Amino acid sequence: MSALTHHLELDDLTRLEASHLRRRLADLIHQYVRERSVALAETILCHIEALCLHPTDCREPEQLCAYRRLACHWRCLADVQRLREQQGDSGWRP
């Protein structure tokens, strides 16, 4: 799955079933391990934010807090990757 071709707006993502969003999120994270990019990290962040806003998901405060921490982590990863790309450093590769 290409992050750019499958990137949807946040409003569109919240219309998907929460279980589908979580599956896509897992796939995107696996893809990021293989091919790191700012676009992919931001797509992952968008999916996490969609889960936070999903009308049928995140009803428990602990779950919402966990998603918010995860979003913060991916926001940081996107920033770090952006700096690496600007410096021409692709970082660690498996």
C-alpha positions as CSV (number, residue, x, y, z in Angstrom):
1,M,0.0,0.0,0.0
2,S,1.4,3.4,-1.0
3,A,1.0,6.0,1.7
4,L,0.5,8.7,-0.9
5,T,-2.2,7.0,-3.0
6,H,-4.1,5.7,0.0
7,H,-3.9,8.9,2.0
8,L,-7.4,10.2,2.8
9,E,-8.6,13.3,4.5
10,L,-9.2,13.0,8.2
11,D,-13.0,13.4,7.7
12,D,-13.0,10.5,5.3
13,L,-11.0,8.3,7.6
14,T,-13.4,8.8,10.5
15,R,-16.2,7.4,8.2
16,L,-14.4,4.0,8.0
17,E,-15.0,1.3,10.6
18,A,-12.7,1.6,13.6
19,S,-11.5,-2.0,13.0
20,H,-10.6,-1.2,9.4
21,L,-8.7,1.9,10.6
22,R,-6.7,-0.1,13.1
23,R,-5.8,-2.7,10.4
24,R,-4.7,0.0,8.0
25,L,-2.7,1.6,10.9
26,A,-0.9,-1.6,11.6
27,D,-0.1,-2.1,7.9
28,L,1.2,1.5,7.6
29,I,3.5,1.0,10.7
30,H,4.9,-2.1,9.2
31,Q,5.5,-0.3,5.9
32,Y,7.2,2.6,7.8
33,V,9.7,0.1,9.3
34,R,10.7,-0.8,5.7
35,E,10.6,2.6,4.0
36,R,10.7,5.6,6.3
37,S,9.4,8.9,5.0
38,V,7.8,12.0,6.3
39,A,4.6,11.4,4.2
40,L,4.2,7.9,5.6
41,A,4.7,9.1,9.2
42,E,2.2,11.8,8.7
43,T,-0.3,9.3,7.1
44,I,0.1,7.2,10.2
45,L,-0.5,10.2,12.4
46,C,-3.6,11.0,10.4
47,H,-4.9,7.5,11.0
48,I,-4.3,7.7,14.8
49,E,-6.0,11.1,14.9
50,A,-9.0,9.6,13.0
51,L,-9.2,6.9,15.7
52,C,-9.2,9.5,18.4
53,L,-12.1,11.3,16.7
54,H,-14.0,8.2,15.6
55,P,-17.6,8.3,16.8
56,T,-17.7,4.6,17.9
57,D,-14.1,4.2,19.1
58,C,-12.1,5.8,22.0
59,R,-14.9,5.9,24.5
60,E,-12.6,5.0,27.4
61,P,-10.3,7.8,28.7
62,E,-7.3,5.4,29.0
63,Q,-7.7,4.4,25.3
64,L,-7.9,8.0,24.2
65,C,-4.9,8.9,26.3
66,A,-2.9,6.0,24.7
67,Y,-3.9,7.2,21.2
68,R,-2.8,10.7,22.1
69,R,0.6,9.5,23.3
70,L,0.9,7.4,20.1
71,A,0.1,10.5,18.0
72,C,2.7,12.5,19.9
73,H,5.3,9.8,19.2
74,W,4.5,9.8,15.4
75,R,4.5,13.6,15.2
76,C,8.0,13.4,16.7
77,L,9.0,10.7,14.2
78,A,7.7,12.8,11.3
79,D,9.8,15.8,12.5
80,V,12.9,13.7,12.9
81,Q,12.5,12.1,9.5
82,R,11.9,15.5,8.0
83,L,15.3,16.7,9.4
84,R,17.0,13.6,8.2
85,E,15.6,14.0,4.7
86,Q,16.7,17.7,4.7
87,Q,20.2,16.7,5.7
88,G,20.3,13.8,3.1
89,D,20.5,11.2,5.9
90,S,18.0,8.4,5.4
91,G,18.8,7.0,8.9
92,W,18.9,3.4,9.9
93,R,17.9,0.8,7.3
94,P,17.3,-2.9,7.9
